[in-house]
């Protein structure tokens, strides 16, 4: 529950810098003169696009999906919560 949001914050910050650096045109706010609309929009898009594969990759590791009751470092086996199991959905008529 901590790694995905922290990773997305890092991705957002790096993407804002990259998009703002390469497409710097429109200033976002005078309070922070290096912030641009291009950086904001690019970072938002990069964060949303990267959230799905990141959650998919991290959800495959049991040590990220199994609850821990102590601080031991041993390997932990459990039946993951249904929230962490892949679901397949189909659209009617497709």
N, C-alpha and C positions, 0 to 999 in steps of 0.2 A: 504494500500500500504506500510505500515511501519512494521506491526506486523509479516508478513510472512518472509521477509528477515531477520529481527532481530532475530526471532525464529530459522531460519535455521543457522545463524551464531553461536548461542549458541549451537545448536545440533552438528554442525561441530566441535566446539572447544572441547566439552565434548567427542565426539566420537574419536577425534584424541588423546586425553589424554588416554582414556580407551584402544583403540587398541594399542597405543604406549607403554602403561604400561604392558599389558599382552603379547604382541608379539614383544617386543623390540629386534631387531637383527641388522638391517641395518641402519646406520646413514644416514640422509638425507642431511645435510649441516654442515660444521664445524663451521659456524657462530653461530649456535644455537645447541649445542651438544645434547640436549634432543629430537630433532625432528628426527623421523624415517620414512622410506618409508612405513612401516606397518601402522603407524598412519595416514599418508597422504592418503593411499589407502582406509583404513577402514573408515576414516572420509568422504571421497568423496562418498563412497558407502552408508553410513548411511544417509548423507544429501540428496542424490538423492532419496533414498527409502522413507524417511520421508516427502519429499516435497509434494507428491501427497496426502497422507491422511491429512496432515496439511492444505493444501489448501481446501480440501473437507470439513473438519470440520469447518474452519473459514468462508467459503463461505456460510454456512447455517445461519449465524447470520445477520439480517438486519442492525444492528448498525455497521457492518463492510463493508456492500456493498452499503448502501445508502449514497449519498453525503450530506454533512452538509453545510449549508450556514451561520450558526452562531455557537456560543459556548455554546448554551443551553444544558441542560442535560436531557430534556424531551424525551419521547419515540418518535421515528421517523418512520413513515410509508411511503413507496414509492414502486414503481414498479422497481425492480432492473434492471440494464442494462443487455442486453442479454449476455454480457461477464460473468456474475455471475450466469446464469441459466444453469443447467446441459444439456449437449448435448449427444445424443446416436448415435454412429456411428456403422455401420456394414460393414464387409468386403465382397465384392462380391464373391459369390461362396462358402461361408462358412456356 
